[in-house]
Amino acid sequence: MLSRRLKALVIDLGIIWLFSLVITIPLGIIRTIISFIPFFGILSRLIPVSLISLVIYGIYEYFCLLTHVPTLGRRKMGLVIEFKEETRLNIFIRVLVKCLSIGTFFLGVLNLLVMIINDDQTISIHDLLARSKVWRS
């Protein structure tokens, strides 16, 4: 199950990465141009180009969970998410913690260890906090 979850994540992140290139390349160019203009160098630091992919992934994941439509990666791997109590707050918590675990090294490694330990129970940190499980359909 762990390998299916990781493959689904790689598929979803690959799709989001390609989509976010369309946004990040122009923003990177704008950021570079602004950095050369006197007194606007500070503004160039306010454009968080590196976070764009993570924000897009969070939005994609949230709306897929909210509308009960599997992400393309989950659909390809045949995975279904089941919430013990499905509320917008639980969905938001799951997406937020998952994005944090993707975006930070420590939480990502910790999440991977939890998934390895609980492989038969299909649980990760974001599943524990949101009271959800991932099943094979």
Secondary structure, 3 states (H helix, E strand, C coil): CHHHHHHHHHHHHHHHHHHHHHHHHHHHHHHHHHHHCCCCHHHHHCCCHHHHHHHHHHHHHHHHHHCCCCCHHHHHHCEEEEECCCCHHHHHHHHHHHHHHHHCHHHHHHHHHHHHHCHHHCCCHHHHHHCEEEEEC
